[in-house]
Amino acid sequence: MTLSKDFLWGGALAAHQFEGGWDQGGKGPSVIDVMTAGAHGVPREITKTIEEGKFYPNHDAIDFYHRYKDDIAMFAEMGLKCLRTSIAWTRIFPRGIEEEPNEEGLKFYDDVFDELLKHGIEPVITLSHFEIPLYLAQEFGGFRDRRLVDLFEKFAEVCFTRYQDKVKYWMTFNEINNQMDTNNPIFLWTNSGVTVEEGENPKEVMYTVAHHELLASAKAVAIGKKINPDLQIGCMVSHVPIYPFSCNPDDIMASEEALRQRYFFADVHCRGEYPTYALKEFEREGYNINITEEDKEILRNGTVDYIGFSYYMSTTVKSDVHNDNTGDVVNGGLANGVENPYISASDWGWAIDPVGLRITLNRFYDRYQLPLFIVENGFGAIDEVEADDSIHDAARIDYLRKHIEQLELAVNHDGVDLLGYTPWGIIDLVSFTTGEMKKRYGMIYVDRDNEGNGSMKRLKKDSFYWYKQVIATNGEDL
Ligand code: BG6
């Protein structure tokens, strides 16, 4: 089994989950800065302002802002070929509406990218990873407001222009399709700065917001290509393959329908037009989504170059089940979701299904024939530090090994065009859904707990040495 010598082995992070320095260098607050810590089964609270006495774990995160040189040196020691991270919109435009960008914020990313490149690590950048300016959420209602299309385009233009010689691979919106799950308020809030009001139809709100974001993404792609045709600009979707519980045709149809929730955004990003099943849904449900002829043209002219996606788990549906929908992240809010008896799950209930990754790669490639990039995959678990500071994270290694085996099969046996693999949270960081530190993904441990205590010291886990060897052998030695 061999992978191309250019295969991008890397690690993935997002600005708000690891940078810290939330109010430094002229940065404004983002939607995540008003989210408190939760836990498995305890939702994160979204407060209106920063409230005294509440703990906001993303404010300091793991303080990469002040420690980036040392952290990047560790990434280099691991042999990373790329690092996927995001640019916090609020470092560049603190409220999202300024005429001129914040030079101090732009300079911070210049320094980080230069440091990465110095070590031969290519930055792979997401423009919006749950970091919309709080001002836009509170004063404009987030992406409900069409004006955000141009504000995002301007932010993208500034980033493409400034970093075009340092960054080739870009993505517009992280896991844009999470917000399909309108039962869990954190998705619309973090993706789009949107809260559903009493009396509103959440799905109609979501599709309106989605339309604006899809336009913003398409405009960003178009302007990026104009600035520099060599830039590769992709989308980023969260993919959870949805299986039928049985070979009963009703279960199979239920899984097909549920899968549309997963494909909808990628369909528009890749094909430049709305899929017919969505148009039928708007018509059937009476949703009033204002899609103009000009909008259609924008979508057609802004299709993506590749598909970045996250893969953590699969889920299963059964046609004759109807759960009380809790908006549980684990089943993606599916009312007919059931447990899959063939696979186990992590302590946070996330199904562990390596073959699902190969299925995902094949389905995407068959559907769109575009290059793919696995920009998140990983295992959130509790780690124990031994007396000698070693950390034996065998379960994480096992998870990653099995997923890499499947990606190699997809490339070498199935012929999928795969650009790279960046496991999530290469260094421990704040969990998105729970705000915890103890749900750790990293190969580098960070001494910090759920309440914000700890020295922030970095330690190498067993997976650090294992992944270093995987990269050094281009995936041969797993
Ligand atoms: C994805 C996000 O949903 O999964 C990341 O893009 C997130 O931001 C990751 O951290 C893992 O989720 P969690 O909730 O375990 O941190």
Residues whose N, C-alpha, C, O or C-beta is under 5 A from the ligand:
A	BS01	BG6	A14 E175 G380 V430 S431 F432 T433 T434
